[in-house]
Amino acid sequence: MVSTTLFSGLIGLTAIERLLEVRLSNRHAAWSLKQGGQEHGRGHYPFMVVLHTGFLLACLAEVWLLNRIFTPSLGYSMLALAVLCQAGRWWCIHSLGEHWNTRVIIVPGLPPVRRGPYRWIQHPNYVIVALEGIALPLVHGAILTASIFTLLNAILMVIRIRCEDQALASLPTPRTEHQ
């Protein structure tokens, strides 16, 4: 029971962190729109909100209703991975600065950001979300939630990344020293 309560606290802290992200995202989206930004992919966005909200609720429901047992070797390793995912998420947010938000808003004339993890991977935050979708529920053995979220998130990410890549294609390419 103690581990279930601690896991619920972890999910609660994650929910608070997500609410802080939404607040920051809204502020950054407003900035982008004031700069003449154009939003792309509005149709899939509500599904993303429902999926990510449902994910946190499913983590709790599976642990509480199906009496999932905390296994220390799995739980602690997944907790470490979940914490690393949070650090990676905030690295992405910091790297994108005012360009970061949870929507796809492209400001014409501004080049894509190529600092932080974006130097090496085009969509590092999506890799982090996928890892966290496995790690967070497995902290307390919620394998059903980890499996279903991973599948649904993969489907959504195909749509999201296609939308984002099409939108980013409209931006100017950054110049290098050799151009």
N, C-alpha and C positions, 0 to 999 in steps of 0.2 A: 504494500500500500504506500509506503514511503516513496519508493522509486516511481510509482505512478503519479504521485503528487508532485514530485520533483520534475518529472517529464511534463506534466501539465504546466508547471511554472516555466519550463523551457519554451513550450509552445506559446504561452502567454507573452513571454519576452520577445519571441519572434514576431508575434502579432503586433506588439507595440512598435518594434523596429519597422515593420511594414507600414504602419500608419505614419511614422516619421518619413519614410520614403515617399509615400503618397503626397504628403504635405510639401516636401522638397520638389517632387515631380511637378506638382501643380504650379509652384512658383517658377520653375524652369520652363514649363510649357508656356506660361503666360509671357515670359521673356522672349521665347522663340517666336511666338505669334506676333508680339510687338515688333520684332525684327523683320516681319514679313514672311515668317515661316508658314509652311503649308502642311497640314496633317494628312497622312496617308494611312490606309488600313483601319478606318474607324469600325468597319464591320466585324473584325475579329476581336477588337479590344474588349467588349463586354464578356466574351467567352474566356478571355485571359483572366479578367477580374474574378469571375465565378470559379474558374479552375483553381486559382491560387488561394482564394478564400476557402473553398471547399477542401483544399489540401490540408490546411491547418486544422479544420474541423474534423476531417477524416482521421488525421493523426490521433487526435484525442478520442474520437469515437471507437476506433479500432482497439486502442489500448484499454480503454475503460470497459467497453461492451464485450470484447472478445477475450478479456483477461490476459493480454499479452504479458509475457514474463520478461523481465530485464535480465539479459545475459551480459555480465561484465565485459568479457572480451570483445563482443560485438558492440555493445553499448558505448563503451569508452572510446573505441576506435572511431565509431560513427560520430560521436560527439566532437572528437578532435577534427574530423573532416567537416562537420557542420560549422564549427568555429572558423576553420580556414576558409570555408565558403563565404562566411560573413565578411571576413577580411578582404577576400577577393572581390566581393560585391562592392564594398566601399572604395576599393582601389579603382574599380571601373567607374563608379560615380564621380570620384574625385578627378580622375583622368579626363572625363568628358566635361566636367565643370557645368556651366550653364546649358550646355548642349544636352545633358542627360535628362531624360524624363521617361515615364513608362509608356508613352505614346510614340508614334513615329512622326516626328515633326522635322521637316527639312527647311532650313533657312537658305534661300537661294543666294549664291555667291560665296558662301562660307565653305571652305574645304573640309573634307572629313578629318576627324581627330585621329592622329597617329601617335599618341603618346601613351605611356603606361602600358597596360597589357594589349592595347590596340596596335602596338608596334609589331606584335607577333601574330595575333589572332584577330580576325575581323569581328567576331561576335563573342568575346570572352565571357560576357555576362550570361549568355545562354548556356555555355558550358558549365558555368558555376551553378545556374538554376537547375540544370539536369543532375549535377552531382548532389546538390542539396536535397533535391527531390527523392534521392535514394537515401542519403545519410540521415536526414532529420527523422523520418519515421522509424528507421532501423535503430536509432538510439534506444528505442524500447520495443524492438521486435515487430513493428507494424509492417510486415512484409506485403500485405495486401495493398495497403495505401501506397507504399513505395512502388509496387508493380503497376498499379492502375494509374497513378500520377505520371509515372515515367512514360507509359504508353500514350496517354492523352496529351501530355506535354510535348512529346515528340511530334505528334500530329500537328499540334498548334504551332510548334516552332518551324515546321516546314512552311506553313502559311506565313508566319511572322517574318522569317528570314527572307523569303521570296519578296514580300512586301518591302522590307527594309532595304534589300539589295537594289530593287527597282528604284526606290526613292533616292538612295545614295548615288545611283548612277547619274542622277541629274546634277550632282555637285561637281565643281571643277576639280581636276586631279591636282594634288599637291606637287609643286615643283621641287626638283632635287637639284643638287649642285651640277649634275651632268646634263641638265636640260637647257 
